[in-house]
Amino acid sequence: MHSRNSAAACLLAPLLWLVLVPEASAAALRAETLKAWERYVGWADARVERELADPDRFLWQEYLPQADRAEITERLRSGRVVVRRMSGVVPAGVKLEVPDGAVHHWWGSILVPDVSLAPLLRFVKDYDHHAGRFVEVEQARLLARNGETYQFFLRLRRTKAPITVYYNTEQECTYRSYGPKLASSRSVALRIAELENPGTPREREKSSDDDRGFLWRMVTWWRFKQTPRGVLVECESASLSRNIPGWLRFIPGAIGYLESVPRESIENTLTSIRKYAGAD
């Protein structure tokens, strides 16, 4: 028992250091890191546009081999969330290096049963009421609207013990319709500010030069398809963070711990849509 506790302490000590001493673990966003991220998003945008322009397919899962599609369909019909790590965005033969950074790209899907596309879209566009509906959203409000482009504020709380991080974000999402049964959107975080001392009189927003680098940039692509069973929702999210610090690579399980948050964020978001989208 003593050795087991000692092993746990060895695992948690560096993580606790990362949390309790934020100024010692600050990571500045470099121009080279941002340039690599922008190249990656450009490739991802181009791929999404090619797929959305295909008259015979719409959802990303429809581009998968038949066996994969059948497995995903079965899981979705049983009410589960399907999540996969995205690959193949970087063109063949190109090696992308992200100096001092890491790109996290995940795709997820869920079936929202017994609802049609129009009311589901009203739900996701109701930014004033996202708090309380979405697990990570503590505060939300619509800032501006221009046609089908929405700007909104979200205060996010992302947690996986022992680390909890709060952000003030401003995001912009543009929706497109492809008829009564198909829609897509692209959301980009215009501003992300990690909070220090959240919920206290000493709360302040950190800059990208003194935050811990858990979330520097984020782009999300959505696809919605009405089916006889309900609406299939796909969420594809790419985010930029600091890379895994060298000292953390030697801690068993720590890399998996840090990389799990983007995946769980998609799972939480899709589960919330399934739970609340039919409530209006």
C-alpha positions in Angstrom: 0.0 0.0 0.0 2.8 2.4 0.9 4.5 1.8 -2.5 1.3 2.4 -4.3 0.7 5.7 -2.6 4.3 6.7 -3.3 3.8 6.0 -7.0 0.6 8.0 -7.0 2.4 10.9 -5.3 5.2 10.8 -7.9 2.6 11.0 -10.7 0.6 13.8 -9.2 3.4 16.0 -7.9 4.4 17.5 -11.3 0.8 18.0 -12.2 0.1 19.8 -9.0 3.2 21.9 -9.5 1.8 22.9 -12.9 -1.5 24.0 -11.3 -0.3 25.6 -8.1 2.7 27.5 -9.6 1.2 28.9 -12.8 3.8 31.6 -13.3 6.5 28.9 -13.3 4.7 26.9 -16.0 3.7 29.8 -18.3 4.2 29.2 -22.0 4.4 32.0 -24.5 2.8 31.5 -27.9 5.5 32.0 -30.5 5.0 33.4 -34.0 6.4 30.1 -35.5 3.9 28.1 -33.6 1.0 30.3 -34.8 2.2 30.1 -38.4 2.2 26.3 -38.2 -1.3 26.3 -36.7 -2.6 28.5 -39.5 -1.2 26.2 -42.1 -2.9 23.3 -40.5 -6.3 25.1 -40.3 -6.0 26.1 -43.9 -5.6 22.4 -44.9 -8.5 21.4 -42.7 -10.8 24.2 -44.1 -10.0 23.1 -47.6 -10.8 19.5 -46.9 -14.1 20.4 -45.2 -15.1 22.6 -48.2 -14.4 19.7 -50.6 -16.5 17.4 -48.6 -19.4 19.8 -48.3 -19.4 20.4 -52.0 -19.8 16.7 -52.8 -23.4 16.2 -54.0 -23.5 12.5 -53.0 -22.0 12.7 -49.5 -22.3 15.3 -46.7 -21.2 13.9 -43.3 -17.6 13.0 -42.6 -18.6 9.5 -41.6 -20.0 9.0 -45.1 -16.4 9.1 -46.4 -15.3 6.2 -44.3 -15.1 2.6 -45.5 -18.3 0.6 -45.3 -17.3 -1.4 -42.2 -16.5 1.7 -40.3 -19.7 3.4 -41.3 -21.8 0.4 -40.2 -20.1 0.3 -36.8 -20.6 4.0 -36.3 -24.3 3.8 -37.4 -24.9 1.0 -34.9 -23.3 2.9 -32.0 -25.2 6.1 -32.9 -28.6 4.3 -33.0 -27.9 2.8 -29.6 -27.6 6.4 -28.2 -23.8 6.5 -27.8 -21.3 9.2 -28.8 -18.7 8.2 -31.3 -15.4 10.0 -31.1 -12.3 9.6 -33.2 -8.9 11.3 -33.5 -8.6 13.0 -36.9 -5.7 12.3 -39.2 -4.9 12.8 -42.8 -5.3 16.6 -42.7 -1.6 17.3 -43.5 -1.0 16.7 -47.3 0.9 13.5 -48.2 4.6 14.1 -48.3 4.5 17.2 -46.2 5.9 17.2 -42.7 4.3 19.7 -40.4 6.3 20.8 -37.3 4.6 22.9 -34.6 7.4 24.5 -32.6 6.6 24.4 -28.9 3.0 23.6 -29.7 0.6 20.7 -30.3 -2.5 20.4 -32.5 -5.4 18.4 -31.1 -7.9 17.4 -33.7 -11.0 15.3 -32.9 -14.2 14.3 -34.5 -17.4 13.2 -32.8 -21.0 12.4 -33.7 -24.3 11.7 -32.0 -27.9 11.1 -33.1 -30.4 13.4 -31.6 -33.7 11.4 -31.9 -37.2 12.5 -32.6 -36.2 16.1 -33.6 -36.1 17.9 -36.9 -33.3 20.1 -38.2 -35.0 23.5 -37.7 -35.6 23.3 -34.0 -32.2 21.8 -33.3 -30.6 24.7 -35.1 -32.6 27.1 -33.0 -31.3 25.4 -30.0 -27.6 25.6 -30.9 -28.0 29.3 -32.0 -29.6 30.3 -28.7 -26.3 31.4 -27.3 -27.9 33.5 -24.5 -29.0 30.2 -22.9 -26.0 27.9 -23.4 -25.0 28.2 -19.7 -26.6 25.4 -17.8 -27.2 23.3 -20.9 -23.6 22.6 -21.8 -21.3 21.1 -19.2 -18.3 23.4 -19.8 -20.3 26.7 -20.2 -20.6 28.8 -17.0 -21.7 32.0 -18.7 -23.0 32.8 -22.2 -24.4 35.7 -24.1 -24.9 36.7 -27.7 -22.8 39.7 -28.6 -23.8 40.4 -32.2 -25.6 38.9 -35.2 -25.2 39.6 -38.9 -27.4 37.3 -40.9 -26.3 33.8 -40.1 -23.0 34.9 -38.5 -23.2 35.0 -34.7 -20.6 36.5 -32.3 -20.9 35.3 -28.7 -19.2 35.2 -25.3 -18.6 31.9 -23.4 -17.0 31.5 -20.1 -15.7 28.0 -20.1 -14.6 25.6 -17.3 -12.6 22.7 -18.4 -11.6 20.2 -15.8 -10.0 16.8 -15.3 -8.7 16.2 -11.8 -6.5 17.6 -10.5 -6.5 20.4 -13.1 -9.3 22.9 -13.7 -8.9 25.8 -16.1 -11.3 28.7 -16.7 -11.4 30.8 -19.9 -13.2 33.9 -21.1 -13.7 33.4 -24.9 -15.3 35.3 -27.7 -16.3 33.2 -30.7 -17.8 33.7 -34.1 -19.9 31.0 -35.9 -21.3 31.1 -39.4 -24.1 28.8 -40.5 -24.9 27.5 -44.0 -28.0 25.8 -45.2 -28.1 23.1 -48.0 -31.8 22.7 -48.1 -34.3 21.7 -45.4 -32.4 18.7 -44.2 -28.7 19.7 -44.3 -26.7 22.4 -42.6 -23.1 23.2 -41.5 -21.3 25.8 -39.5 -17.7 26.9 -38.8 -16.9 28.4 -35.4 -13.6 30.2 -34.5 -12.4 31.5 -31.2 -11.6 35.1 -31.8 -10.2 35.5 -28.3 -9.2 33.0 -25.5 -8.1 34.3 -22.1 -7.2 31.9 -19.3 -8.4 33.2 -15.9 -6.2 33.6 -12.8 -8.0 33.4 -9.4 -11.4 32.8 -11.1 -14.5 33.7 -9.1 -12.5 35.9 -6.6 -12.0 39.6 -6.4 -8.5 39.0 -7.7 -9.7 37.4 -10.9 -7.9 38.6 -14.0 -7.4 37.5 -17.6 -3.9 36.3 -18.5 -2.3 37.1 -21.8 -1.0 34.5 -24.3 2.5 35.4 -22.9 1.8 34.4 -19.3 -0.9 31.7 -19.5 -0.2 28.0 -19.1 -0.8 27.3 -22.8 -3.6 24.7 -22.4 -5.7 26.4 -25.1 -4.4 29.0 -27.4 -6.5 28.6 -30.5 -9.7 26.7 -31.5 -11.7 26.1 -34.7 -14.8 23.9 -34.8 -16.7 22.6 -37.8 -20.3 21.3 -37.5 -22.5 19.3 -39.8 -26.2 18.5 -39.3 -28.2 16.0 -41.2 -31.9 15.2 -40.7 -32.8 11.5 -41.0 -36.0 9.5 -40.3 -34.6 8.8 -36.8 -33.7 12.3 -35.9 -30.7 14.6 -36.6 -27.2 13.4 -37.0 -24.8 15.9 -35.5 -21.1 15.9 -36.2 -18.6 18.1 -34.4 -15.0 18.4 -35.6 -12.7 20.5 -33.4 -9.1 21.4 -33.8 -7.2 23.3 -31.0 -3.7 24.5 -30.4 -1.9 24.1 -27.1 1.6 24.1 -25.8 3.5 21.0 -26.4 4.0 18.4 -23.6 6.9 19.7 -21.4 9.9 17.5 -21.5 9.9 16.7 -17.8 6.2 15.6 -18.0 7.0 13.0 -20.7 8.7 10.8 -18.1 5.6 10.6 -15.9 3.5 7.5 -16.7 0.0 8.4 -18.0 0.6 12.2 -17.9 0.6 12.6 -21.7 -2.7 10.7 -22.0 -4.1 12.8 -19.2 -3.4 16.1 -20.9 -4.5 14.9 -24.3 -7.9 13.6 -23.1 -9.4 17.0 -22.4 -10.1 17.9 -26.1 -11.7 14.5 -26.7 -13.9 14.8 -23.5 -14.9 18.3 -24.5 -16.5 17.0 -27.7 -18.2 14.2 -25.8 -19.6 16.6 -23.3 -20.9 19.0 -26.0 -22.6 16.4 -28.1 -24.2 14.7 -25.0 -25.6 18.1 -24.0 -27.1 18.6 -27.4 -28.8 15.2 -27.3 -30.1 15.9 -23.8 -31.4 19.4 -24.3 -32.1 20.0 -28.0 -35.6 18.7 -27.9 -36.6 20.7 -24.8 -37.9 23.7 -26.7 
